[in-house]
Amino acid sequence: MPRRLLCLLALVLASTPACKRGKSRAPEAGAVQASAMGSWDAWLDLSPLLDVARSHAPEKTIAALEKASKLLQDGKARSADQVLAPLADSDGRHWISVARADLAALYFTTCIRGVAWRLEDLTAKSPPTRRSDYSEAIKLAPGDVSVETMLTDLDAAVEAKDLALQVQARIARARVTAFSARCPATPDVQQLSEGILKNDLATLAAENHLTPDLAFLWAGVQMSEFSGAAARPFLLQAKDGGYTDPSVIYMLGVIALEQRDLDRADAYAVEALGQYAKLGDKDQQAQSLFLRGEVARNRSDSPTARKHFDSALKLVPGHPAAILGVARLVFNAEGSSRAVSYLQSILPQLALTGPLTPDKLPIAIENLESLAMFVQEGELVGVTRDAYLAEVDLEPDPVRRGLRYFFAATLDAKLGEYTHARAHAVLARDEFASTKAPPPVDVDKFIERVDSVSSSTR
């Protein structure tokens, strides 16, 4: 899985109990008829919400929604919110809360320390590029939308007696919590948002009320908790609804590969590659090339697989999945020692060269961690562990030595070799202690977990 997709799936993997199939709540009478799920393009100017509100909300509320919808057709999200804001305490306040939450979730440009979202007037009806800013330098400004206020107002709307309003409020709340979990004010807020999101998605899915974007998120839950086969109908629902994120196509390709439908998997990979190229997203282009490589490998076409993996690495040097794809090919063709040598040759690139300055260190950690995280197959886990340890004593930098020992320890643990894991973690701790800087990873916490697991398996 690509890092971006793993992050997306993490949003919907809360600590709440899994929503098992066959246990979903049945839709209440009238709820399906009172809702309009709409296409993705229609949602960008809130037309589906407006269609429902026309027969349920006060006239003054409807007039404001119509005006806001017209502004959104030109991407003027901030102006649209300013039209709705004066009615926040009116008799149609619940509909206004829902509309403002939908608008904010679809169009905010900056998440400010997890507590507020910033809206801007854009030039097109299209979701903007988003960023999270946790710096103290950025200040809250008039017009910034409070996340806590949005969620409080949506909770009230979900409890309203109007079934149509309940559905629309739940849709809006799922959208807000999806982003508040991704950009939380605190870890507790993240956990709470994830739980609310997952429960709302389960309810909307049970009642056939998923919008195209929420169908995509629910597909992520299904893929993680059940299977690609369970996710596929929701991905197709998102696709048929016009949801334009290329991840939909990519995930369909992953599922096709899982189901051994290799021609379809390759076609989806090619389509995703083209879409990501238009967006200029090199990381996901590389991931799509990796998928093509996996298709070729499953066809026993190693030369083509290697070509796709190498193409991915040209786009994104250090791409962990492509590195492991090549390592697997080398292992199968030439044995473990050559695979170790290949990975060993890659490690200096991952750990970066020159002094590990404060701006370089997080990148080196992420690179080394990603390789250790992505490798799953037992034999390849061992090969990767051996590559981290190969000639580690020749590494002149104690921090890099410590990182190699530490991530080798994580792979020991993955193999169930807890004695080795503890020993390598201790070596990592000693290397970090030889410097004046604080440890870049929490070795002691890792050792505690290893000791706990080791004692429970005795």
Helices and strands as residue ranges (DSSP letters): H 3-11, H 40-43, H 47-53, H 59-72, H 77-84, G 85-87, H 93-107, E 110-112, E 116-118, E 131-133, E 145-146, H 147-158, H 163-182, H 187-206, H 212-225, H 228-240, H 247-258, H 262-279, H 282-298, H 302-315, H 320-334, H 336-351, H 361-374, H 378-389, G 392-394, H 398-414, H 418-433, H 443-456
